[in-house]
Amino acid sequence: MLAEPLHMTFASIEREIGIGRGTIRKWDTNCPAADKLLKVANLLNTTMDYLMTGHTNSNTISMPLPADIEWLNLIHRLPEKKQIEFKSKMEGYLECYEESVAADEPLKKTGTTNSVK
């Protein structure tokens, strides 16, 4: 599930999530608390299942990240009709964005630009 190696040390993860130095190494013999595992999973943008098993399970629902929760809270403040309207506009925006990224891709590879001098 991790897109690429993060090159993080246990010490840097421990500092980032606010647990004591050497705690992660002790997890080989002592089962970590679920809240600590959740913090590590969120930091690494993965699921607790992946941390514990090394496998992804498509039936598993991952916990939303704090930024996701913030977006959902904003959207849910809208009346239902406006939520549907917002969703439609967002889908249209994403479609246009994906098309523009796809159109720009050959330019990145060749180094050419669309600028007129």
Secondary structure by P-SEA (a helix, b strand, c coil): cccccccccaaaaaaaaccccccccccccccccaaaaaaaaaaacccccccccccccccccccccaaaaaaaaaaaaccaaaaaaaaaaaaaaaaaaaaaaaaaaaaaaaccccccc
